[in-house]
């Protein structure tokens, strides 16, 4: 949920234009996929593409149209059951792990659902008076960012779906010329009493609030992400076989699930290959390592004699480096050429790969900031109810839509998650004074 203080002064035309832009991008992402592609659920954490398309539509129908459309009637009664994700306050829902069992409605019928809700949303927004529009705009803007989250998830999920197909099909994009890792550098940060959290001036989820103070000892951050080449060195040094490098739960997962490389890596005749959205190809040593869990990230940091940054260190380091303003949010975001992380490029003396490429694991548990209170009602279930058993990631990835990344954004996943596009930035103590 965004800050209750208005961040944008939306008028009807601007709001409808932004609505159409966000909604059409979801359909653009789904366009390369067949109806069969859009129906498959390859593991419980993955949702079918058509479910993503329907759920974000359900969100607008449920939280906007239901309360504000005159003579509201749902498009289809059972859709509220099928496409509710986790909102207990809205009512019962279909089991997440069984979404792939639902062959009807099909991908085409989901498109009809989207078109119906889109037309009704446009009609509603263009007929509201100014006061009503001001009150409703923050919920609609939340819907935009909710849909952008699912655009990213749609790509992460279809990547897994296609990875289990022996034909090794590609979704879209093409690989770049292989690259070599550049030297790892460090950026010193003084620390002290710093501010952490959403600073206003744009959208922010409720879990980014309130802005508060933290004390940080002097530290330093690696100026780029850990590369595939460096991860191969970790593997060659038996990183997946040495219990002393791992957190206890992580070591249990290594043994139980047979981890010996990042999630989408496969060894063929002594050569490591990586499945990507543009196809399966040899591992490029210069690219950031991706699809590693928090457990793996922490083990690598221990092996390297370093650690993962706290989320406060990550955010303050970005602020201190001058990359917090909206205009500075640039990077390999929503890379529709490769759909994959890219090499860091030459050193700059600043932090590289801050936004985009890979979500970066931190050592911070996903917990409420001091003074946090979730919003009232079902929409308050958006973030706060998940503040248990999750770890925070920062920065965005190559699948994150532009306009959706910022320094205060708190993503979160369980520490064993590997299907998300996540990578590693190292931290260390001892900033020079």
Steps between C-alpha positions, in 0.01 A plus 500: 500500500644843415560779746175672590650831392422552129813455290342586164225740407325273255241627257266259323677507163845443650374221722327322210809537282720347770245226558500408130881508490541259792223268388619478141854414610370187676342388174821575310690270739243223455487531121792260421327222696249247371181422695668176609805692626271726701326212678797308645602518866838329526537521880297642791690833505420559131164631380371452144530803274125521449456501880729804529301676227173420675615573856615855427164556331322358805692753710349797313156340497513422873663808647377768258189401306325309778494802729458781250325380184125576501291180492817288523480135403806272474596388151464137611418393854753217520787717376512661844576156641741390224711815480522619861861446604516531880244760613314333784282807544359458150394140542608141421745430220620214284813320624818664371681174430213379278459799269633296209201265528265769373471466123194724486480792466764472231749766395253646248221525757737670743560755225126564481493548877783749479329693220173522693663629818716742300197655333321534834807652665528763226132582531526533878810720504369736232167553680628562855495853639830648608462421869405139439787458254749635754380247760511205260822584314732354765327160480517503120868594516556210739337284233754622246792395720328175591468418131865590442597255773306232315658596167834413657361182655342400169847493343664324793224238500494430127879466514453206736215356294714496185805369689335165572418441132758264340471702177662792685277762336587870518255769605659800325823695470853411399826460696776757481863429413669316792689726739782469752464611864653839582683559829283533809524840668368644824313815598556626854202631698541697821185384673373684808141591584320474166145505368349185347164470329284670241574870470190609310492655156359190335328171561602280791351184650388508861790273604746778402355722774555674726824680422710438809854517633753219528856500633755348261864431574744589221490241221561446132306349214629312198465724196337225291322167532676166537558344156453153358876470468547569871223253582679233297802556724277447805374177348851385410600552863224259603272780621194276483676222693635695800250515785704762686405762240126457537224602734347188655171519311686571179726199544190291555359620165832431324496141619127438459471649152846426362602861431836524325456806276258792447142406424501506119851360448554152353832324434536319166828320424688722744353826369250705700193627315238748620132509408381854422188652349689527171604133505762273656862603450845452658548688825648845428768571765459878477129514577359528853420168661124469528230275642683431823326479836576705808667190642732481200570873507592482867722193448683672213556811711640287783729319254622836365573629852228763470130525583169614356395861565210580727211665319578825684859486377386430146254789496728751669789398276286578196390832649858595591607409147248747355275242338180551697314758292247378247714634216788282623297178484667365191629156427427173329127505573242315287768398253292391202813439292648226718249450788809434710759672721787672321867552581580790732705700250818695584557622858372850568605568858132464594268210566411316180193286431303667779173481308420206279697188405428300819305551818768515770470292815560679828564353845181665631188312595182649356352675802296813567677832531458672839155656513360304204128432490334313210202674338152401612290249310587226253743719309708515818588134437723607211829501695481484878369145534818364336741642758614157619748254351607727211823679409525843335636558150577839349555670165282334234602267219514470123129412498385793718290754306641853472339734751469218751848509658616738772752510784246431774322206326493191725453174312486180704520126449558197724874432541486178297339658192702456181257554210495877549763703311723559803873561533773608743675822598765465769556729799783543745581711805764767534424807291801733492457830684 
